[in-house]
Amino acid sequence: MKTIQKKICLLGDFSVGKSSLVRQFVEGQFDDSYLSTIGVKISRKPVELSEKEVALNLLIWDLAGGDDYSKVTSGYLAGAAGVVMVCDITRKNTLLMLEVYSKQLTKVLKKEIPIVILANKCDLIENREIDDAQLDKISEKINAPWHFSSAKTGEGVETGFRTLSNLII
Amino acid sequence: MPPQPSFFSNESRAFELLSSRMGVAHINSDQIIESAQGITQQLALSPEVEVVSQPVSECFVELFGLEEMIDLILAGELPFLELQEVNRPNDVGGIDYFDFGLYPADKNKPNDGLILFIENTTSQGRLMQNVIQQRNELRLTQQELSKANSELHSLNELKSIFLSMAAHDLRSPLSVITTYSDLMLNSADNFDNSPFEPKYVFSRILEQSIWLNSLIDDILNLNMIEQGKFPIEMEKIDVQEPLKAVVNQFQHVLSTRNISVSFIGSEDAVWAFADKNRIKQIAFNLIGNSAKFLGDAGNITVTVSPLPEQHEIKISFADDGPGIPKQQQERLFQLFYRTPGASKFSGTGLGLYIVKTITERLDGEISVESEPGEGTSFNITLPILIVE
């Protein structure tokens, strides 16, 4: 089995759960308290793609969200093989931010790379502000499949990262 | 006075302080580390392996994938590369922050090699994190307040609409009652002169009185629900009894219209731990709704099906009325919601909200099945009580 190392980035508005998704994916843990990320946090996770006979070593760049998207410059995104874009289904404006990040990504990288959208916090479905049709629309617009996820319960987390892993190999 | 060279010598205190907070490495044009000082070695991916003679992007996880950019700096096409506030976990479970920078060693000859400059910015980073944390929490609170404000605003608008509808709906049955009572009073001495059969007139008066009573009940119930004081008196009951009572009442009231109300149940008692008056209220609202939309003809069927294997009782209220389009069904149980088709009928948008509230208070669930032109069925499930 061939071993490959790839860098992926997580982008999305503040408090959508990017760091929690990484923690759930890498460590299988969840912490309810909210700690804003500044700058970038890099984690590593091996992913075995047996159907492609590849042992993938993912370097996951968890980038700060919020107004600082303009700081997401080439230094952070360069060399990324794919991007996980995250929105919070209980805050509709976090979906609008995905378009902003998508434009920034194209502007900085000057090429298209695989993207997967995670509609996070699906455990809070009763407070949902983003519906399937809106997710379908953004998915079509930025050419990225979307999945529901919950960093809290773990639902869809593995699927989301695996989908991207398969797209980048 | 400029510092003496010895001030920055390897043995000086100044050098010691700098080395504890910063790291510097010389990178050659092949991206290989030629020399390293300060914290460079301890921050490497494998601190136990000497970084000198290693490719820089293999020593620092932060620089993986940036080889092309490093080449651009070496070619003079990019002035520098900086990564700020790189998070690194520390030994006590916290986060330390570092700034990474790659700059040409000689601005005029970038191809000669680069300087990797690493600075421990934990103090500033923590301050910044604190500020961002507070800003983000404030924004989340603002967003929640804005959402709550918008919900209150729309609820207030709905309440205004409700008040005007309620005033109208209270007046309509009163007007019918007054007209028919006046007619009967004037014909009291000789009913033969009356243009209507007394049975018809009294059934209309009864129908309108029941409707008026139900409207006032709904308003009072809403008030109790909003105050969290909606009483439920649970007891062991045969759920068929309150349902049959309401069906009988409607059979009587609707006898002058061509609407049939029928009950299909079990010969044996169907036991539940529930509130019989609230069950009546559910039936009253749902049968009343069907009767309203059926107009002058139609069928209403109340069916009780005990499902002991599923530990529940299914109660269905079905009619062969105009039906409800799918896109309107999701909002049916919302407070004050009225379908566009309902606007020509009297109603306040309270009934189904109250029915859902009662059903949930009885540990049950309610759903609707409907197709335009094919009637509507409201299905309620309640926990069954198995009596040995």
Contacts between the chains, C-beta under 8 A, distances in Angstrom:
chain1	res1	chain2	res2	distance
A	5	B	64	6.8
A	7	B	64	6.1
A	7	B	65	4.3
A	14	B	136	4.7
A	14	B	139	7.2
A	15	B	136	5.8
A	15	B	140	5.9
A	34	B	133	7.9
A	34	B	136	7.7
A	34	B	137	7.3
A	35	B	129	8.0
A	35	B	133	7.0
A	36	B	129	6.5
A	36	B	132	4.7
A	36	B	133	4.4
A	36	B	136	4.9
A	37	B	87	7.2
A	38	B	85	5.0
A	38	B	87	7.8
A	38	B	97	7.5
A	38	B	125	6.6
A	38	B	128	5.5
A	38	B	129	5.0
A	38	B	132	5.3
A	39	B	83	7.9
A	39	B	84	5.8
A	39	B	85	2.4
A	39	B	86	5.8
A	39	B	87	5.9
A	39	B	97	6.4
A	39	B	125	7.2
A	40	B	62	7.9
A	40	B	83	6.9
A	40	B	85	7.0
A	40	B	86	5.8
A	40	B	87	6.5
A	41	B	87	4.0
A	41	B	95	7.7
A	42	B	61	5.5
A	42	B	62	6.4
A	42	B	86	7.4
A	42	B	87	7.5
A	44	B	61	7.3
A	59	B	61	6.2
A	59	B	64	5.9
A	59	B	65	7.5
A	64	B	85	7.7
A	64	B	132	7.4
A	66	B	132	7.3
A	66	B	135	7.9
A	66	B	136	6.5
A	71	B	84	7.8
A	74	B	69	6.8
A	75	B	66	7.3
A	75	B	69	7.2
A	75	B	81	5.3
A	75	B	82	6.3
A	75	B	83	5.2
A	76	B	83	6.9
A	78	B	65	6.4
A	78	B	66	5.4
A	78	B	68	7.0
A	78	B	69	5.0
A	79	B	64	6.9
A	79	B	65	2.2
A	79	B	66	5.5
A	79	B	67	7.5
A	79	B	68	7.2
A	79	B	69	7.7
A	80	B	65	6.8
A	91	B	143	6.4
A	93	B	143	7.6
